[in-house]
Amino acid sequence: MVKEYKYLGFLVTPSFNITTALVDLKDRGLRAYGALRAKLGISFRKHIPTTMYLFDSLIKPIILYASDFWATLKLPQNTPVELLHRKFCKQLLGVNLQTTNNAVYLELGRLPLEIYAKKNAAKNWDRIYLQQTGNELLLASCNTPFENNWISTVKNTFEKVDMLDTFLNENPSDTTTPFSALFNREKDIFIQTAFESIQNMSKMQTYKFLKQNWKIEDYLLQVENIKNRTALSKLRLSDHTLAIEKGRHQNINQSDRKCPFCPEEVENELHFLIKCPTYKFLRKNLFDDISVLCIGFFYPPDEKFLIWFLLNNPIISESTAKYIKLSIELRAFLLENHRNWK
C-alpha cells in the first residue's frame, strides 16, 4: 500500500482524487513553462502568436496528458492546469493576475484548456467505443456494469450541452465527427458566456463596447514596442491605476472617483484619453499622427466613438499605445512629485 502511484505517467491515489493528479500535471507543465520562458528571454512577449504556438506545442500536451480519460470526470471549478494556462495568458499580455479571466481569453482569441481536454476524451470514446479500435481490455472497459463506467461520463458530457443525440449516433454526420461537434458546441457556449459575463460587469464598461468578436486583437500583432503594447492592453482590460479602477478596490462610490488633476471630473478611460488637460500636448501629438495616417480625419462629436476609434483601430494602434504609455508615465510622475512636495 502506498500513498500514490504514477501509472503510465499519471498519478493515482487510493482515494482516486483527480485534483492530486491535475496538480502533478500542472507542476510538470510549470517546469517546462519556466524553461521555455528562460530560453525565450525578452523574446517571450515580442511576437505573441509565436509564443502561443510554442506554448500549445510544448506545454499544452504536458498539462493535458491523459485527458482522454480524466477530462469528463467531475473536475474542480478552477483546475490546476487551467490556472497555469491563465497565468501564461496574463503574463503574455503583461497584465495583473487579477485581470478578468474571460476578457483575457477574448483578447487573445483563446479557449480554456478544458474544452480541448473534453475533445480528447470524446475522440478517445469515438475510437474505442464507436470504432471498436483497441486491445481486449480497452474494449471490455466499455461494457463494465459499474455506474461510473467511463463511457457514462462521456455521455454526461454530451448531455450537458444538449448533444445526447450525437452521443447515441441518432443523426450521424458524414462531414463532422462527434468529437469535433462537441468541441464546436463547447466553444460556442464559452464564447457566448464570456461575452455575457463581460456585459454584466461594471468593471468592464469600456471593454464591452470595444470587444466585438472572438479573435486575437489586431494591435497585439501590430504594435512592436512591448511597453507601449502592454499599456494599451492594461487600459483596454481595466488593469490600470486610474481612479475609476483604483477606487473600486477602495470601495469608493463611482461618482467620487475623481481625477487628481480635475477635481470635478470622474477619472475614467474617457476622461483620461480625450478630456484631461494634463495630457493635452501628448494628445496633440497623437492627433497629429492620426491625421497623417488617416487622411481626412476630423475630431468626431461622439466621444464614445472616438474612444472606440482610438482603442480599436489597427492603423493607429502604434500611436495610441505610445500615447497611453507616455500619459500613464506623466500621471505617475506628477502624482509622485506632488507627494514629495507635500
Kinemage of the C-alpha trace (Angstrom):
@kinemage 1
@onewidth
@group {chain A} dominant
@subgroup {mainchain}
@vectorlist {calphas} color= white
{ca met a 1} P 0.000 0.000 0.000
{ca val a 2} L 1.381 3.422 -0.981
{ca lys a 3} L 0.040 6.978 -0.777
{ca glu a 4} L 0.320 7.465 -4.514
{ca tyr a 5} L 1.471 5.645 -7.605
{ca lys a 6} L 2.350 7.008 -11.021
{ca tyr a 7} L 0.983 4.644 -13.637
{ca leu a 8} L 1.987 5.352 -17.241
{ca gly a 9} L 2.905 8.888 -16.229
{ca phe a 10} L -0.420 9.649 -14.486
{ca leu a 11} L -0.568 9.993 -10.707
{ca val a 12} L -3.082 7.711 -8.989
{ca thr a 13} L -4.083 7.889 -5.303
{ca pro a 14} L -6.110 5.409 -3.182
{ca ser a 15} L -8.970 7.937 -2.952
{ca phe a 16} L -8.920 8.459 -6.739
{ca asn a 17} L -8.777 12.219 -6.130
{ca ile a 18} L -8.389 13.733 -9.609
{ca thr a 19} L -7.140 17.045 -8.184
{ca thr a 20} L -3.915 15.420 -6.980
{ca ala a 21} L -3.173 14.173 -10.485
{ca leu a 22} L -4.005 17.555 -12.035
{ca val a 23} L -1.692 19.334 -9.591
{ca asp a 24} L 1.072 16.928 -10.657
{ca leu a 25} L 0.410 17.726 -14.324
{ca lys a 26} L 0.452 21.443 -13.549
{ca asp a 27} L 3.769 21.136 -11.685
{ca arg a 28} L 5.318 19.306 -14.626
{ca gly a 29} L 3.923 21.869 -17.021
{ca leu a 30} L 5.188 24.691 -14.824
{ca arg a 31} L 8.729 23.394 -15.009
{ca ala a 32} L 8.504 23.172 -18.787
{ca tyr a 33} L 6.948 26.642 -18.923
{ca gly a 34} L 9.755 28.064 -16.788
{ca ala a 35} L 12.324 26.535 -19.133
{ca leu a 36} L 10.509 27.974 -22.155
{ca arg a 37} L 10.449 31.459 -20.634
{ca ala a 38} L 14.122 31.236 -19.738
{ca lys a 39} L 15.071 30.238 -23.286
{ca leu a 40} L 12.919 32.930 -24.895
{ca gly a 41} L 14.073 35.675 -22.535
{ca ile a 42} L 12.970 39.098 -23.740
{ca ser a 43} L 11.518 37.463 -26.850
{ca phe a 44} L 8.739 35.884 -24.761
{ca arg a 45} L 6.385 38.797 -25.470
{ca lys a 46} L 7.962 40.025 -28.691
{ca his a 47} L 5.700 38.123 -31.105
{ca ile a 48} L 2.576 36.882 -29.346
{ca pro a 49} L 1.349 34.337 -31.957
{ca thr a 50} L 4.755 32.613 -31.968
{ca thr a 51} L 4.811 32.348 -28.176
{ca met a 52} L 1.265 30.962 -28.119
{ca tyr a 53} L 2.267 28.414 -30.754
{ca leu a 54} L 5.244 27.332 -28.634
{ca phe a 55} L 3.049 27.030 -25.536
{ca asp a 56} L 0.485 24.924 -27.410
{ca ser a 57} L 3.225 22.724 -28.885
{ca leu a 58} L 5.432 22.247 -25.807
{ca ile a 59} L 3.389 22.923 -22.646
{ca lys a 60} L -0.200 22.111 -23.567
{ca pro a 61} L 0.500 18.391 -24.295
{ca ile a 62} L 2.107 18.047 -20.855
{ca ile a 63} L -0.749 19.544 -18.849
{ca leu a 64} L -3.416 17.761 -20.909
{ca tyr a 65} L -1.686 14.385 -20.614
{ca ala a 66} L -4.229 11.550 -20.181
{ca ser a 67} L -7.123 13.992 -20.598
{ca asp a 68} L -8.559 11.298 -22.898
{ca phe a 69} L -9.846 9.743 -19.668
{ca trp a 70} L -9.915 12.414 -16.941
{ca ala a 71} L -11.496 15.290 -18.872
{ca thr a 72} L -15.081 14.017 -18.486
{ca leu a 73} L -14.764 13.319 -14.756
{ca lys a 74} L -16.043 15.772 -12.153
{ca leu a 75} L -13.293 18.398 -12.064
{ca pro a 76} L -12.666 21.196 -9.543
{ca gln a 77} L -14.046 24.593 -10.549
{ca asn a 78} L -10.606 26.060 -11.183
{ca thr a 79} L -8.470 23.191 -12.367
{ca pro a 80} L -4.722 23.470 -11.658
{ca val a 81} L -3.898 23.068 -15.354
{ca glu a 82} L -6.204 25.970 -16.256
{ca leu a 83} L -4.591 28.152 -13.598
{ca leu a 84} L -1.260 27.651 -15.358
{ca his a 85} L -2.860 28.466 -18.707
{ca arg a 86} L -4.349 31.694 -17.333
{ca lys a 87} L -1.018 32.645 -15.821
{ca phe a 88} L 0.603 32.226 -19.226
{ca cys a 89} L -2.074 34.322 -20.970
{ca lys a 90} L -1.825 37.170 -18.470
{ca gln a 91} L 1.963 37.212 -18.464
{ca leu a 92} L 1.892 37.247 -22.246
{ca leu a 93} L -0.313 40.348 -22.214
{ca gly a 94} L 1.612 41.894 -19.325
{ca val a 95} L -1.488 42.364 -17.165
{ca asn a 96} L -2.078 41.639 -13.492
{ca leu a 97} L -3.044 38.129 -12.385
{ca gln a 98} L -6.334 39.542 -11.046
{ca thr a 99} L -7.406 40.742 -14.504
{ca thr a 100} L -10.779 39.367 -15.611
{ca asn a 101} L -10.203 35.850 -16.963
{ca asn a 102} L -12.805 35.885 -19.734
{ca ala a 103} L -11.570 39.233 -21.024
{ca val a 104} L -8.023 37.856 -21.259
{ca tyr a 105} L -9.235 34.809 -23.213
{ca leu a 106} L -11.219 37.027 -25.580
{ca glu a 107} L -8.340 39.470 -26.060
{ca leu a 108} L -6.004 36.672 -27.161
{ca gly a 109} L -8.655 34.668 -29.005
{ca arg a 110} L -8.027 31.621 -26.791
{ca leu a 111} L -10.243 28.975 -25.187
{ca pro a 112} L -9.983 27.293 -21.776
{ca leu a 113} L -7.939 24.107 -21.998
{ca glu a 114} L -10.845 22.139 -20.526
{ca ile a 115} L -12.592 22.378 -23.910
{ca tyr a 116} L -9.629 20.746 -25.667
{ca ala a 117} L -9.471 18.107 -22.925
{ca lys a 118} L -13.130 17.195 -23.472
{ca lys a 119} L -12.476 16.904 -27.178
{ca asn a 120} L -9.632 14.475 -26.437
{ca ala a 121} L -11.936 12.388 -24.259
{ca ala a 122} L -14.688 12.363 -26.890
{ca lys a 123} L -12.161 11.399 -29.555
{ca asn a 124} L -10.969 8.543 -27.366
{ca trp a 125} L -14.565 7.377 -26.871
{ca asp a 126} L -15.133 7.542 -30.626
{ca arg a 127} L -12.027 5.436 -31.260
{ca ile a 128} L -12.687 2.763 -28.623
{ca tyr a 129} L -16.468 2.580 -28.404
{ca leu a 130} L -17.739 3.560 -31.843
{ca gln a 131} L -14.833 2.370 -33.990
{ca gln a 132} L -14.048 -0.607 -31.695
{ca thr a 133} L -10.312 0.061 -32.010
{ca gly a 134} L -8.135 -1.097 -29.139
{ca asn a 135} L -6.953 -4.134 -27.196
{ca glu a 136} L -9.230 -6.522 -25.313
{ca leu a 137} L -9.015 -4.642 -22.028
{ca leu a 138} L -9.997 -1.342 -23.614
{ca leu a 139} L -12.914 -2.864 -25.463
{ca ala a 140} L -14.055 -4.697 -22.324
{ca ser a 141} L -13.976 -1.430 -20.335
{ca cys a 142} L -16.868 -0.170 -22.436
{ca asn a 143} L -19.182 -2.841 -21.067
{ca thr a 144} L -18.430 -2.871 -17.341
{ca pro a 145} L -21.594 -2.879 -15.210
{ca phe a 146} L -20.443 -0.157 -12.813
{ca glu a 147} L -22.342 3.126 -12.720
{ca asn a 148} L -19.084 5.050 -13.047
{ca asn a 149} L -18.222 3.366 -16.327
{ca trp a 150} L -16.034 5.875 -18.194
{ca ile a 151} L -18.429 5.741 -21.123
{ca ser a 152} L -21.165 7.140 -18.872
{ca thr a 153} L -19.004 10.179 -18.066
{ca val a 154} L -18.618 10.868 -21.788
{ca lys a 155} L -22.372 10.526 -22.193
{ca asn a 156} L -22.934 13.069 -19.387
{ca thr a 157} L -20.574 15.489 -21.142
{ca phe a 158} L -22.578 15.316 -24.372
{ca glu a 159} L -25.857 15.512 -22.470
{ca lys a 160} L -24.880 18.686 -20.590
{ca val a 161} L -24.632 20.568 -23.893
{ca asp a 162} L -27.805 19.065 -25.397
{ca met a 163} L -25.951 16.682 -27.689
{ca leu a 164} L -27.271 13.360 -26.432
{ca asp a 165} L -28.485 12.544 -29.945
{ca thr a 166} L -24.892 12.892 -31.178
{ca phe a 167} L -23.667 10.543 -28.454
{ca leu a 168} L -26.349 8.000 -29.342
{ca asn a 169} L -25.417 8.415 -33.012
{ca glu a 170} L -29.048 9.045 -33.901
{ca asn a 171} L -28.222 11.553 -36.630
{ca pro a 172} L -24.767 10.597 -37.913
{ca ser a 173} L -22.945 13.203 -39.979
{ca asp a 174} L -20.732 12.460 -42.934
{ca thr a 175} L -18.797 15.718 -42.548
{ca thr a 176} L -18.402 16.263 -38.787
{ca thr a 177} L -17.123 13.757 -36.229
{ca pro a 178} L -18.853 13.577 -32.823
{ca phe a 179} L -15.789 14.930 -31.007
{ca ser a 180} L -15.494 17.876 -33.421
{ca ala a 181} L -19.189 18.625 -32.956
{ca leu a 182} L -18.747 18.562 -29.181
{ca phe a 183} L -15.721 20.869 -29.408
{ca asn a 184} L -17.621 23.361 -31.579
{ca arg a 185} L -20.596 23.368 -29.201
{ca glu a 186} L -18.380 23.857 -26.132
{ca lys a 187} L -16.534 26.637 -27.951
{ca asp a 188} L -19.771 28.432 -28.880
{ca ile a 189} L -21.082 28.138 -25.320
{ca phe a 190} L -17.876 29.529 -23.851
{ca ile a 191} L -17.737 32.494 -26.244
{ca gln a 192} L -21.374 33.362 -25.608
{ca thr a 193} L -20.957 33.012 -21.840
{ca ala a 194} L -17.744 35.073 -21.848
{ca phe a 195} L -19.362 37.967 -23.711
{ca glu a 196} L -22.431 37.838 -21.462
{ca ser a 197} L -20.298 37.897 -18.305
{ca ile a 198} L -18.446 40.978 -19.535
{ca gln a 199} L -21.701 42.738 -20.392
{ca asn a 200} L -22.843 42.241 -16.791
{ca met a 201} L -19.640 43.506 -15.139
{ca ser a 202} L -19.420 47.152 -14.095
{ca lys a 203} L -15.620 46.820 -14.199
{ca met a 204} L -15.615 46.141 -17.943
{ca gln a 205} L -17.670 49.149 -19.082
{ca thr a 206} L -15.049 50.216 -21.624
{ca tyr a 207} L -14.089 46.747 -22.800
{ca lys a 208} L -17.609 45.560 -23.513
{ca phe a 209} L -18.114 48.016 -26.371
{ca leu a 210} L -14.552 47.580 -27.638
{ca lys a 211} L -14.679 43.810 -27.978
{ca gln a 212} L -16.937 42.528 -30.726
{ca asn a 213} L -15.509 39.216 -31.937
{ca trp a 214} L -13.643 36.239 -30.519
{ca lys a 215} L -10.207 36.671 -32.063
{ca ile a 216} L -6.752 37.892 -31.209
{ca glu a 217} L -6.830 41.673 -31.304
{ca asp a 218} L -5.044 43.372 -34.191
{ca tyr a 219} L -2.938 45.657 -32.004
{ca leu a 220} L -1.300 42.589 -30.406
{ca leu a 221} L 0.055 41.737 -33.839
{ca gln a 222} L 0.955 45.243 -34.972
{ca val a 223} L 2.364 47.166 -32.002
{ca glu a 224} L 6.012 46.119 -31.891
{ca asn a 225} L 7.068 48.117 -28.827
{ca ile a 226} L 6.282 45.775 -25.917
{ca lys a 227} L 5.920 48.507 -23.277
{ca asn a 228} L 3.557 50.522 -25.455
{ca arg a 229} L 1.515 47.429 -26.288
{ca thr a 230} L 1.280 46.490 -22.612
{ca ala a 231} L -0.006 49.959 -21.722
{ca leu a 232} L -2.750 49.588 -24.336
{ca ser a 233} L -3.666 46.106 -23.058
{ca lys a 234} L -3.879 47.342 -19.479
{ca leu a 235} L -6.173 50.223 -20.409
{ca arg a 236} L -8.455 48.006 -22.519
{ca leu a 237} L -8.716 45.356 -19.791
{ca ser a 238} L -9.159 47.819 -16.883
{ca asp a 239} L -5.832 46.846 -15.331
{ca his a 240} L -4.662 50.401 -14.675
{ca thr a 241} L -4.251 52.914 -11.862
{ca leu a 242} L -6.925 55.404 -12.932
{ca ala a 243} L -9.324 56.422 -10.170
{ca ile a 244} L -12.263 54.639 -11.793
{ca glu a 245} L -10.485 51.316 -11.202
{ca lys a 246} L -8.405 52.091 -8.116
{ca gly a 247} L -11.477 53.460 -6.340
{ca arg a 248} L -13.271 50.171 -6.943
{ca his a 249} L -10.755 48.364 -4.729
{ca gln a 250} L -11.160 51.066 -2.064
{ca asn a 251} L -14.983 50.849 -2.112
{ca ile a 252} L -15.324 54.464 -3.258
{ca asn a 253} L -18.561 55.417 -4.992
{ca gln a 254} L -18.107 55.698 -8.742
{ca ser a 255} L -19.157 59.367 -8.742
{ca asp a 256} L -16.421 60.117 -6.178
{ca arg a 257} L -13.529 58.609 -8.117
{ca lys a 258} L -12.207 61.993 -9.182
{ca cys a 259} L -9.309 62.852 -11.430
{ca pro a 260} L -6.324 64.073 -9.354
{ca phe a 261} L -5.894 66.981 -11.812
{ca cys a 262} L -9.585 67.781 -12.449
{ca pro a 263} L -11.400 67.622 -9.080
{ca glu a 264} L -14.829 67.966 -10.696
{ca glu a 265} L -14.413 65.090 -13.157
{ca val a 266} L -14.522 61.315 -12.688
{ca glu a 267} L -11.231 59.827 -13.882
{ca asn a 268} L -12.371 57.095 -16.243
{ca glu a 269} L -10.914 55.938 -19.559
{ca leu a 270} L -12.908 58.557 -21.482
{ca his a 271} L -11.630 61.430 -19.362
{ca phe a 272} L -8.062 60.125 -19.386
{ca leu a 273} L -7.898 59.583 -23.148
{ca ile a 274} L -9.567 62.642 -24.607
{ca lys a 275} L -10.549 65.181 -21.931
{ca cys a 276} L -7.966 65.690 -19.187
{ca pro a 277} L -5.941 68.858 -19.975
{ca thr a 278} L -2.891 67.411 -18.220
{ca tyr a 279} L -2.093 65.366 -21.320
{ca lys a 280} L -3.100 67.930 -23.954
{ca phe a 281} L 0.361 68.220 -25.501
{ca leu a 282} L 0.744 64.447 -25.764
{ca arg a 283} L -2.782 64.266 -27.126
{ca lys a 284} L -1.978 66.887 -29.773
{ca asn a 285} L 0.946 64.760 -30.948
{ca leu a 286} L -1.357 61.748 -31.114
{ca phe a 287} L -3.939 63.500 -33.275
{ca asp a 288} L -1.203 64.930 -35.490
{ca asp a 289} L -0.017 61.361 -36.106
{ca ile a 290} L -3.586 60.204 -36.757
{ca ser a 291} L -4.087 62.983 -39.306
{ca val a 292} L -1.114 61.658 -41.253
{ca leu a 293} L -2.199 58.014 -41.011
{ca cys a 294} L -5.911 58.632 -41.681
{ca ile a 295} L -6.355 61.174 -44.465
{ca gly a 296} L -9.380 63.384 -43.838
{ca phe a 297} L -9.560 62.590 -40.120
{ca phe a 298} L -11.568 65.052 -38.056
{ca tyr a 299} L -12.420 65.137 -34.351
{ca pro a 300} L -15.818 63.406 -34.137
{ca pro a 301} L -18.524 64.835 -31.851
{ca asp a 302} L -19.344 61.376 -30.461
{ca glu a 303} L -16.801 60.868 -27.677
{ca lys a 304} L -17.624 57.191 -27.198
{ca phe a 305} L -16.973 56.582 -30.867
{ca leu a 306} L -13.641 58.379 -30.510
{ca ile a 307} L -12.612 56.016 -27.695
{ca trp a 308} L -13.606 53.045 -29.840
{ca phe a 309} L -11.647 54.548 -32.738
{ca leu a 310} L -8.533 55.074 -30.623
{ca leu a 311} L -8.547 51.697 -28.912
{ca asn a 312} L -9.770 49.514 -31.767
{ca asn a 313} L -8.300 50.929 -34.975
{ca pro a 314} L -5.311 48.831 -36.088
{ca ile a 315} L -3.959 51.621 -38.327
{ca ile a 316} L -3.309 53.958 -35.397
{ca ser a 317} L -2.664 51.331 -32.693
{ca glu a 318} L 1.068 52.077 -32.529
{ca ser a 319} L 0.470 55.821 -31.999
{ca thr a 320} L -2.341 55.224 -29.488
{ca ala a 321} L -0.291 52.735 -27.483
{ca lys a 322} L 2.619 55.189 -27.313
{ca tyr a 323} L 0.300 57.993 -26.186
{ca ile a 324} L -1.200 55.840 -23.430
{ca lys a 325} L 2.209 54.764 -22.137
{ca leu a 326} L 3.570 58.330 -22.068
{ca ser a 327} L 0.408 59.661 -20.430
{ca ile a 328} L 0.451 56.984 -17.735
{ca glu a 329} L 4.112 57.764 -17.029
{ca leu a 330} L 3.377 61.504 -16.872
{ca arg a 331} L 0.488 60.896 -14.494
{ca ala a 332} L 2.661 58.762 -12.189
{ca phe a 333} L 5.471 61.342 -12.282
{ca leu a 334} L 3.182 64.255 -11.391
{ca leu a 335} L 1.474 62.368 -8.565
{ca glu a 336} L 4.791 61.192 -7.114
{ca asn a 337} L 6.325 64.658 -7.193
{ca his a 338} L 3.162 66.142 -5.730
{ca arg a 339} L 3.571 63.824 -2.729
{ca asn a 340} L 7.240 64.753 -2.442
{ca trp a 341} L 6.422 68.472 -2.396
{ca lys a 342} L 3.960 67.871 0.422
